[in-house]
Amino acid sequence: MNISVVGTGYVGLVTGVALSHIGHQITCIDIDESKVLRMRQGISPIFEPGLEELMIKNIEAGRLFFTTNHREGFKGKDVIYIAVGTPEKEDGSANLTFIEKVIEDIASNVENDIIVVTKSTVPVGTNHYIKGLLKASMPSDLKIEVVSNPEFLREGSSVYDTFNGDRIVIGADNEEAAKVIEEINKPFGVPIYKTDIKSAEMIKYASNAFLATKISFVNEIANICEKLGADVESVACGMGMDKRVGSMFLNAGIGYGGSCFPKDTKALTQIAANIDHDFELLKAVITVNNNQQQRLIEKATERFGSLVGKRVAILGLSFKPNTDDMREAASIITSKQLIANGTHVIAYDPIAIENARRILPSEVKYAQSFEEAITEADMVFLLTDWAEFKDVNLNVYVEKMNQPVIFDGRNCYDLDYVKNYSIEYHSIGRNVVNNLQTVSSLD
Ligand code: UDX
């Protein structure tokens, strides 16, 4: 099939590259000229394992092209995928400006029958709105169909997920159009679920909201476990053995971040509010998450009283490992609060430092290595579970830190393992290990 993909962010670029890899002729369109020039050379603008290799392969195979020119990009295409951003407006609802601009570009450049596929996450009803706009602005003799095809890719494993996803959702009100998109996707070998447009739009929001709910739920259980002396890891493990609960997404921690969960949960409460439905449960999920992002600060303040003048090492800045994405990362609120509390913050992340510099308070200093960050620190805040931190020999904390106190927001270390080192270890939903304070007061 001849397909163009508009927007080369995480979703658009991965979609375009993956579709070319299963044999389609793909032109990716983006307005950013320098980005397009780099992508033509096989340079990915985002850090995504496996993406560049696939880009290069398919550019060389003559199946993958990049352009800034819409007329050229749409020429001879049967299907156009929309994968531009739908950022959050101040009230939490989705901003459709970029989508509307793509519709204008389609209307003024496409002269043949076309199926428009929406990959971007859009409020229920948007695909019908898109169809209305296209019908109103394009010649009436053209056949125009709109299909909702939400993405469920995780950052950091989006290439893997594209070829190994649990399902591909195709929402269409026209059977022929649904069939075309089904055929395009068949080579991925992923189960395809066909439904109507509005349900497909809702599946995306409902899935993300449900996963966010699981995380906030287990985080609340963790907070209760701490007070009662239970262990959230054991609780989650025992819960997860029940197939109806499921063991995934029950990792307690410092809350969810990223480009999807925070935005989509807020958007869904807004979608509900627009029809006078108060989505109380989801609002609570959001509140719990906002509070959870401050848990380590609370624990440190409880432990030390004042944090003024302390040297704090933040390990991990991105919202999760294997990505340099800083959107809604726990490191943002944590570093702001640490600075506001008068601490000296030195931060380290394997790959997100460049992005962090643009977002975190200017007072934050950056280390070039894990060891440099923890050297002479009074405490460590572990915010992202990078393998580099999980696999470390714990002795390094004892040797390098001024005082080996760790506040771990990702439960990176086994409690029995930490017990063997003279490290004071605070994690989420588990007992405190080797409380140096208690030990010294007992002396
Ligand atoms: C998510 C969805 O998984 C994906 O299907 C959707 O399309 C986009 O949003 P992503 O944002 O890439 O993907 O990250 P994900 O791996 O789902 O993690 C999101 C956040 O939740 C991270 O901050 C992660 O640390 C946190 N998380 C995840 C937990 O705190 N506990 C868990 O058990 C799982």
Residues whose N, C-alpha, C, O or C-beta is under 5 A from the ligand:
A	BS01	UDX	E151 F152 L153 R154 E155 I215 F249 L250 N251 G253 G255 Y256 G257 G258 S259 C260 F261 F319 K320
